[in-house]
Each structure stands twice: as C-alpha cells, then as structure tokens.
Amino acid sequence: MKNKLIFSFLLLLSFVKLGLADNIQFTATAKTNVSVGEKFVITYSLNTNSAANFESPSFNGFTVLSGPNQSSSSSMQIYNGKTIQSVSYSITYIVMANNEGKFTISPATVFINGKTYKSNSLNINVGKGNSSTQSAGNNKNQHNQTVQENNTPTNVSDKDIFLKASTDKKSVVQGEQIIVTYKIYTNVQISQYVINKLPSYSGFWSQDITGKNNNVKQYNEDVNGKSYAVAEIRKVALFPQKSGTLTIEPLEVECLAQIKTKSKKDPFGDIFNDPFFSGFSNSFFDSYQNVKRVLNSNSLNINIEPLPETNKPNDFNGAVGNLSISSTIDNTDVKTGDAITLKVTISGSGNLSLIDKLKINFPPDFEVYDPKIVDNITLGSDGMKGSRTFEYLIIPRNAGQFTINPVSFSYYDLNKKQYITQTTDSYNLNIAKGNGNESNVSINAVNKEDIKYIGSDIRYIKKNNFNLKQTTHVFFGSLLFWGLFLIPILLFILFVVIWRKKIKENNNIALMKNKKATKIAQNRLKKAQLYLKDNNSNAFYEEIFKALWGYLSDKLNIPVSELSKETAGDALLNKSVTESTSHQFIETLNDCEFARFAPGGNTSQTMDSVYSEALNIISIIEKELK
C-alpha cells in the first residue's frame, strides 16, 4: 500500500509537469497515396524560428529531387493584455516514388534550446503508375524534317555529350560557402533537358542560386583540344555543417540530342551530294533523330576543416564569412508604455541565413518581444550576400535613465583566418512617466501592422499606496486540496488493514470461539432465565450446564467430550486462573447437579441461586483470563 501511495503522488506530479511543458510542435506532412514516378512534397513544420541542426530521415524507396528548402515567417499581436506571437518554420523536400508498396519515412530530428525533438513518421502507399505512349513519327515543320525518338544512344557517345560538376573550392572550413556548378558539355544539338534527380547534399545546408528565371548561361570551352558548347544548368551554394570529408552525390539529367540523318526518299540521288548543293540538301531533304540520353555528373569530395578552437569567443554561434554588424534605434526619449524599435543588422557575404537571433541584455524594466527577422539576401553566381536584420520591439514599464549595452557579434573571418568580434553602439534612454492612458500607446516602427493596441491592453504600474485583497483562491496546492487528495488514500489503507485482519481472525477457528465464548454463554443464560420464569426446571438446568461447559470448551479450546471436572480444574490453572476461582467453578457445577436431582431442587429460589452462581463464575473467569 505504501508503494501505491507513492505511485499516486508521482502520477499527480507528472500531470502537473506535463501542463507546464513547452508547446513546441514538430510535424511532418505529405500525401499518403501516390503513384510510381509521381513527384510530391514532404514538409516538416515547426512553430518556432530557433531550430538548429536539422537531421533529415532516410528516404528509402524515394528519390530526392529537391531539398532541404527552408522558409520561415512570424507575426505578433497584443490583444486584451495578452501577447500572441505566431512563428512558423518549414523545411520541404520534393521526392519521387520509385517502386510499388507501402513505405514508412522515419521521423526527422531537430535541436531547439538544447533539447531534441522528433517529428511524426510518414506512411506512404505507392501504387502502380500510369503509362502513356507517344507516336514515333511526327512531322515537325514545313521542310519535311522528321523527328524520331530513339531510347538507345547508338549515335551519341560519351565524348559528344556529358555532364560535369565543379566547385570553386576543394577545401574549406566548417560553415564556409562553396559554389557547385553543373555544366552540360555537348557538340551535338540538344532540344531539351530535364533534371531527374538532385543530390541530397548530406552534411550541407544548401541554397539554389541558379536564378529566378532559370536562365542558362552558355559559352564555348575547349576540352582536350575539342570545342564544346557549354550550358550551366544549375548552381548551388553549400554551407558545410560538420567537419571531415563530405561527398556530393551525382546529379542526374535526362536530355534529347538531335542527330542529323539523310532522308531515304531523296529524288535527286547523287546530284545533291555535291558539296555545292550541301546547304540546299541539308535544309530540305535531311531529317533529324532524337536520341534520349541520361547523364550523371561526377561526384565531388570536399575536405571540411573544423573551425579552430583557439581564441574562439564565447558568443560565437557559427557565423562564417566577411561580415559586419550595425544597429539603429528609432527613439531614445519616450514615455512609459511607448514602443521602441531596436534594429541590429548583420551584413556582408557568408552564411547569413544560418545566423540565429543575438543575445542582448536589456534592462529588466523593459518588456522585450522576440525579434522580427528581415532578410535582404541576394543569391548570385558568387554566392550569398546581403543582410539579416533583427528588429526588437521594446516597451519600457518604469520611468528613469536606462542604458542598452553594446551588442557583441563574433564570426570567423575567411580573409584573416581568425575570429573577429564586433560590437554596436550603446544607447542611453530617457524614459519619462506616461499619462496612464493605454489607448495613447504609440508605435514608431516599421512593424506597426504586426502589433495592435486596443483600449487598455497594457496596464501601467501603480506607484501610489493601495490596498490589496485576494480576489481568487487557488485550489491546487492548498490544504483542502491535499486533504481531499490524501484522506481517501489513508481511509482506503485503513480499510484494507482492518479487512485483512478480519479475514485472518475468521480463519482462526479457535480464536473465534474464544471471542464468542462469553456471548454464547450469556445467550444461554438468558434462555435459562426464561425457563426460570416458566418454572421449567429440566430445561433450565440443561441450559445452565450448556452455558458452563460450552463457555469453558470455547474459552480453553478443549472439546466438550474431553472435559471433566478434573480436566476443567487443571485447564483453568494452566490458563493462570486462580485456584479459588477454579474450585468455585467446580463447586458451581456440583451445586447445579445437586439441585437438579435432589428433592426440592426445582423450586424457584433454588434455580435462582444456581443462575446467580453460574453468571458470577463466568464473569470472574472472563476477568482473570484477560
């Protein structure tokens, strides 16, 4: 029972702890029914913007075409005195189903404020894909140029067309930007191309920088003395998240190469085989054959050096590049309750998108909300450049002179090969006492649309003397709560103890007879008294004998058949009954027998005397046995 009590108490505490836990939600969503070859989106959503070290699951049975692609948004409202902030952060993948069957994508993992969170798993049912056929013969233009598709690349060699991946750096430090470019080299005409499979970029944070309009940059390049037309079809900025040798997997592209063939229905035969007519013949009587080729780029091995531990600042959070920090504040002379906007901007080139919110020590009299992150980042051929701005909304609650200390920002400078720490200016604020009218709260910031003050949402601190009285009584944790919680448990324990004791006693027949001996004897004496009133001597003496011998048998746990005057006397002496009491019990039996059978024993006076003696001796023995 003690273990049950402890378990109940711990169970109650666990419910309280669950109610106080943070409400971070990490969910995965995707279509549950797809077909073989179908492309669909898998989205991982978070209701916070402070996620770090996202670990994607293994997409067994699927081909990752794109991802991880990251996006975030945030909004804030103050309504009826409550601050409501909505933050969303999502990571998306575009995948393609390869085979029929039922597949399970294991949970993804993310680390937030030192804690590990896992998403839900996804169950995907992949059905049979739909097949379609295309006509092989199709007139393309008015010059009778015939286009035919051939899936066997018999007319195009690997030297005629190939895909190559190159990087601007082969060895970098952790967090340093790498530009990977994918180029198609060809000396035959290409009518179209499609990217079938994108690399997963395991160990990297990736960002496509090909361009919004996907404009393909084209030029000529000599390879091993042979001229090729080159098209840069994809460019990606990578930021390594761990050290070691990381491998960039091949990119898969499917393209159609147009191969010129001679028409078999040339009515002029060898006349137009003369070089003089080659231009006329090629433009009118030649046809083209489409040859489908699947190209795979080479894989790349990148050596990632860890960041040096020597002289690493305590506030370093992984920023790498050529960066700088600046700050602005919209107002330094305000009243209590007025809003102030502090903007801290980090600009330059590097891993700007991976820089998390800064640690700023604001005065304790200020109410500060989570920053709004504004990105002005451009992704060009030379990588990621621009700025990331953190907008902090500050509301002073007390009047006085306050100082916002300089904000420190540390990063690893790629040019100097060392850690650099920069700080912003400090700001001295003069906060005057407000008029106490919350409806006049002003907001001088670019994010006015994100925050609304209605009526008396924010109440000011009262400094004058006033009396406090309790308006509500918290039931949880009060004496009444613990009393109502513990009393039923204690009563239950007491009930079980008594119940088990009762069962034990009932199983002890001798003990039960011992306890009931006096009561049974008293009942028989009462019955004898009734016979006494009716002057029924035979029944009276019979009940007196039963009362005396029955009491002695039950009390001493001796069967009646084994009892005699001699054994009764010895048994009483063994139970520490005095010799005089034992002798008195034997005398009472003798008087009862004499009165029963002697002449004149049936008189009411004689029976009354015997009754008194029997009642008296039973009472005396009961006292001495206790």
Secondary structure, DSSP 8 states (H G I E B T S, - for coil): -HHHHHHHHHHHHHHHHHHHS----EEEE--SEEETT-EEEEEEEES-S--EEEE----TTEEEEEEEEEEEEEEEEEETTEEEEEEEEEEEEEEEE-SSEEEEE---EEEETTEEEE---EEEEEE--------S-EE-STT--EEEEESS-SS--TTTEEEEEEES-SEEETT--EEEEEEEEESSEEEEEEEEE----TTEEEEE-S-TT---EEEEEEETTEEEEEEEEEEEEEEE-S-EEEEE---EEEEEEEEEE--TT-TTGGGGGSGGGHHHHHHHT-EEEEEEEEEE---EEEEEE----TT--TT--S-EEEEEEEEEES-SEEETT-BEEEEEEEEEEE-GGG---------TTEEE---EEEEEEEEETTEEEEEEEEEEEEEE-S-EEEEE---EEEEEETTTTEEEEEE---EEEEEE---S-GGG--B-STTGGG----SSSS-----S-----------TTSHHHHHHHHHHHHHHHHHHHHHHHHHHHHH-HHHHHHHHHHHHHHHHHHHHHHHHHTT-HHHHHHHHHHHHHHHHHHHHT--GGG--HHHHHHHHHHTT--HHHHHHHHHHHHHHHHHHHSTTTTSHHHHHHHHHHHHHHHHHHHHHH-
